[in-house]
Amino acid sequence: MVRAVFCGDRAECLRRQLTQVLRDDYATTQEEMSLGACSVAVPVRHRDEVVAALGLVVPSLKRDRPKLVTALTVAARGVGRALEFRPAEAPDRRGVS
């Protein structure tokens, strides 16, 4: 979990937060943007590159963080797989019911 850390060396704080996000493979906020709003986000990968992120905002992450991270990760993998689909590669389904 990444928390806002107010310290004299902002660059060092950011470096620590980014290192943790890379290690955990998700990021969270706790009322950093709005009171009563926490968020969690995971990367969407396509061919081993991060191409987007999926996230959501909830009132609290205290109890449900593992469930939310798991659900978002599953959804992000599905989006990543869907990016592989090309309509030109779709089988001809005319006449199939």
Summary of the structure (lengths in Angstrom):
residues: 97
radius of gyration: 18.0
end to end distance: 48.0
largest distance: 67.7
contacts: 209
relative contact order: 0.14
helix: 37%
strand: 24%
